[in-house]
Amino acid sequence: MDLAWLFPWLLFAHVLGAIVAFGFGFAAPLIGPMAAAEPQHGNFVARLNLRVNTRLVRPAALSMAVTGVAMILVLGLDLTKNLWLDIAIVLYVIAVLYATFVQGKNGERLVDLTSTPPGPGGPNPEIPATVKKLQQGGMILFVLIVAIVFLMVVKPFR
């Protein structure tokens, strides 16, 4: 049975999943400094980021695996002959695992750290260190996402 007619629909769902999954991450560098300028709102921003990541980003990112595999099957792609796709898949797996297990853990930690008001000694010194880890992780994810998009659009290695 020829399923090639499904490809445009799968591609649409795949690209939409990418926009939903990774679009918010491109706004984070704008949101973080705003939270730092108004520390009284830090916990809200930390909870917002965590909620968006767990309820929107992760499901959308995981949906991309499903639509990606479906597109490979519908097109009958030979992964041994599409190096660009192999590299993109590896980078995607790294990004999803890193976002889930490293960034997610750090995001949860930041929510915990900002859930109590500062004590007499001022804010918890672990807060800036955790924010720095999240910023560095965000940069890593940014590079991975840009590399994946480049590979998917340009297909430089055939």
N, C-alpha and C positions, 0 to 999 in steps of 0.2 A: 504494500500500500504506500503510495507516494504522499509523504507528509510535508513536502517542501512548502506548501501553502501556509503551514504553521510558522515558518521562519519569521516573517515580518511581525507577527504577534508576539512571538518569543523575544525578538530583538527589542520591540517596544517595551515589554515588561522588564527586560534586562536593563535597558538604559534608564527607565523610570526608577527601577530599584536602585541603580547607582546614584541617581540624583538625590533620591530620598535618603539613602544610606550615608552619602558622603558630603552632601551639600551643607549640612549644618556644621560640619567640621571646619569648613572654610570660613565660617563666621566666628568661630571660637576665639581667634586672635583679636577680634574686636570686642567681644563680650568680656573676656578675662580682665583686661585693663580697666574696664568700667567697674567691675566688681572690686578690683583692688582700690580704686579711687573712692568707693563707698563700701567699706568693709562691713557695715551693718547689714548689707544685702548679700554678703559672701555666701552664707548658707543657702539662701534661695537660689543663687546662681549655681552652686555646687549641686543642689538637689535637682534643679532644672536640667543641667547637663547630664546627670546620671539617669534621670527619667527619660530624656530624649534618647540617650544611648541604649537603654535597656528595652524601651518600648517601641522605638522607631528605627534606630540605626541598625541594631543587631538583626531584627527580623528582615529588614530590607536587604541587608548585606547577605544574609543566608538565602534569601529568595534568589539572589543572583547566581548562587551555586546551582540551584534547581534549573533556572532558565538557561544558564550557560551549558550545563550538561545536556539539556533538551536540544539546544541549538546544535551542539556537536553531533548528537545522534541524528537529528533531522537532516543535517547537511552531509552526514557520513564522513566527517573530517577524520583524517588519519593524524593523530597527535604526533606521530614520529616524523611527520613532514611539515609541521607547523611550529617551528621553534619559538616564534613570537608568542604563540598561544601557550605553549608549555611554560615559558618564563612568566607570562602574565598570571597563569594559574598558580604557580609557586608563590609569586608575590602576593596574590590575593589570599592564599592560605596563611601566609606569614602575617599579613595585615589583620585578618580576622582573628587569628589566635592572639596576636599582640594586643589588639583593641579589647578583646574579651578578657584575657587573663592578666595583662599588665595595666592597661589604661583603666579597665573596669575596677580592678582592685584599688588603684590609686584614687579613682573617682569616689569609690565607697569610703575610702579612708578620709578624703577631704570632707565629705559630708559629715562623718563622725567628728572630725576635728573642729568643724565650724558649728556643730550643733549645740555647743555650750558657750555661754558668754565668756569673754576673757576674764581671767582671774586678776588678782591684785598686781601680778607681775606683768600684765599685758597679755597680748595674744599668744597662743601656743606657738613656740618657735618651730614646731614641726609643720605648721601650715605653709610657710614659704617654701620649705623643702619639698613638700608634696606638690605644691603648685608648680614648682620648677620641674619635677618629674613629669607632671602632666603636660607641661609646655614642650618638654623635650620629646615626649612620646607623640604629641601632636605633630611635631616637625617630622618625626620618622614616618608617621602615617601619611602626612602630606606628600612626602617624597615617594612613598610606595604608591599612593593613589595616582599621582601625576605620571609615574612610570607605567602603571597599568593602563591608564587612559592612552598614553603615547603608544604603547604596544598594540592596543586594541584598534586604534584608529589608523596608525601609520603602517603597522605590520612590517617592520623593517627587516625581519629575518624570515625568509621563506624556505 
